[in-house]
Amino acid sequence: CGFLMLIKLMSDSLSYSKVTELVLDNCRSSNGEIEGLNDSFKELEFLSMANVELTSLAKLPTLSKLRKLELSDNIISGGLEVLAERCPNLTYLNLSGNKIKDLGTVEALQNLKNLKSLDLFNCEITNLEDYRDSIFELLQQITYLDGFDQEDNEAPDSEDDDDEEGDEDDDDEDEDEAGPPGEYEEEDDEDDGGSDLGEGEEEEEVGLSYLMKEEIQ
């Protein structure tokens, strides 16, 4: 996945301890680990290892500041007790699409005292009778299971909240920039008198820039 190359580059320009977010989705694990991921990432708060063919968490490094862990679409069937030992401050854990079948496996998460959100979607355990009630009873510290609380209220999406705030800021800026009616009418009239050729040339230039950008990407 190129992660080893990235690690080598980082060793020359950036201390591992400064990294707070790491996404390793679609990399391939070897013998239950991703080579290069180790205890040196002391400040890591978010780690995503979706679809890396993990069968076990036995070789997960100690990441004491980790708060969010994405492990969806792997082959994990047990050994979850490792999480409380090495990532004790987890608040969000995504295990969807793994091989978790029974409540006994999930019971190990009781020691994650700060865990608020757990995702087991597309795991076989979700087929158990009274699955949701059983999980909430077993893990009384969690608020959300598969994105919903016990009253079926959806978990808030922080990204949506940020977007709404951004929209409000944009509205404020528009109001600030708007002047009294008719203030800029003369300038608008002058602009309208411009040549059609100039507009066409401008559109062509933008189009070329866009194509060059797409080609570079």
Salt bridges, closest charged atoms under 4 A:
GLU43 OE1 - LYS65 NZ 2.92
GLU53 OE2 - ARG28 NE 3.22
